[in-house]
């Protein structure tokens, strides 16, 4: 049985990226240790590891997608994060597979899908 899912992301600056997840996306910072920041919103946890010398996630093209997070009110969440300046290259839209989805791009170039069942 799967008890939870955490995403691990290599980022140029873990502190700055965690601040973005907190200030724009509404996640709480759970843990701050050298080179790492852990953020959480509900059941979604993201572990941010500082890798300042690695390739930028933005350089990965479609491989920069890392997760699919289901929420209970996609349109409400979209309104919240859009008001805080989130980069939403694909705003909420209904999909033929029974989900309403949006794509969000982080300042580092990672992309994540947020969705709600129709």
C-alpha positions, 0 to 999 in steps of 0.5 A, spaced: 500 500 500 502 506 498 502 511 504 504 517 500 508 521 495 513 526 495 517 529 489 524 530 490 526 536 485 534 539 484 533 546 484 539 552 483 537 555 490 533 551 495 531 557 500 529 561 494 525 556 491 521 554 497 519 561 498 516 561 492 512 555 493 510 558 500 508 565 497 505 564 491 503 556 491 501 556 498 505 551 501 508 551 508 515 550 509 516 544 513 523 543 514 530 547 513 536 544 513 543 545 509 542 544 502 534 542 503 527 545 504 521 541 504 514 544 503 507 541 504 500 543 502 495 538 504 498 531 502 503 533 497 510 534 499 516 536 495 523 536 497 527 541 494 535 540 494 540 545 492 544 543 486 546 550 483 551 547 478 546 542 475 543 544 468 537 548 469 530 544 469 527 549 464 533 546 459 529 539 459 523 541 455 517 537 456 522 533 461 521 538 466 514 536 468 514 532 475 508 531 478 500 531 477 497 533 483 489 533 485 486 538 488 479 539 491 477 546 487 482 547 481 478 554 479 479 556 486 486 554 487 487 557 480 484 564 482 489 564 488 495 563 485 494 567 479 493 573 484 500 571 487 503 571 480 504 564 478 506 562 471 500 558 468 502 556 461 495 552 461 490 555 465 484 550 467 481 546 462 476 540 461 480 534 458 477 528 455 479 523 460 475 526 466 479 531 469 480 539 469 487 541 469 492 546 469 499 547 468 504 551 473 511 553 471 516 554 477 521 560 477 526 554 476 523 551 470 519 545 473 512 544 471 507 541 474 500 539 473 494 541 478 487 537 477 480 536 479 476 530 477 470 533 473 
